[in-house]
Amino acid sequence: ADRLTLRHLLSHRSGLERYEFKPEFARDLVADPDRVWEPTDLLAYVLDDEPLFAPGEGFAYSDTNYILVGLLVEQVTGSTLYAEVQRRLLEPLELDGVVPAVSRTVPGLVQGHAGERDPLGLPDRVIDAEGRFCINPQFEWAGGGFATTGGDLARWARALYSGDVLDEQMRAQMLDAKDAPELGRGVGYGLGAIVWTTELGPAWGHSGFFPGYLTEVRFWPEHGVAVAAQVNTSDFRAVPRPLGALCEELLVATLAARER
């Protein structure tokens, strides 16, 4: 712990395991769907395990990193993470379609399908007849504890990667990507950001997974276009083509429309 830095956490080079895929966590999550999780509850699942590697000596994506970042935000600001995100980002950018997922009932959430091989063992239909999620998504917190419309997700990406959310120096640090083979050949990871090399130029963004849902958001700086794609299944076999490819198709269509 005394060697970990904020940069290690944001770049997923801390060596910390993924608490969310620990069998014990999945068991407890399903067994008590109404449980309200504290960040320290989540950290407890990996607290006594050996790290995957020494800080800075490898890459392993892990939501555990973001849980620690959230705790740091609250310690530094003296406020809650959700309040800071709302005050600093969502309100100024008028992203009304982004809401915290803090209970089993998320307003406006469409039914999601987890498929037959969900890593957490959830049923295919993740929302029950009463409109409640089959587990409490509140546990995600700093690791992805928001629901959003596709439009506001794309607007957020444009603001983050080309707007006033970050100054130029901070943006450069965020996009200073190192090789992340876990994410694919030629794919890099910076500070909370994936960097792709595509036929249409470099793209910056992130992929998302939650039982019942898959998300992809990409911003192409050479074209000034952000594209977000969301589907209500997390069963990769049910998606006809990767969402990254769909984002590229949407970019091509957007550029063609510009020329008309």
Buried (B, 14 or more C-beta within 10 A) or exposed (E): EEEBEEBBBBBBBBBBBBBBEBEEBBEBBBEEBEBEBEBEBBBEBBEEEEBBBEBBEBBBBBBBBBBBBBBBBBEEEEEEBBEBBBEEBBEEBEBEBBBBBBBBBBEEBEEBBBBEEBBBBBBBEBBEEEEBBBBBBBBBBBBBBBBBBBEBBBBBBBBBBBEEBBEEEEBEEBBBBEEBEEBEEEBBBBBBBBBBEBEBEBBBBBBBEBBBBBBBBBBBBEBEBBBBBBBBBBBEEEBEEBBBEBBBEBBEEBEEEEEE
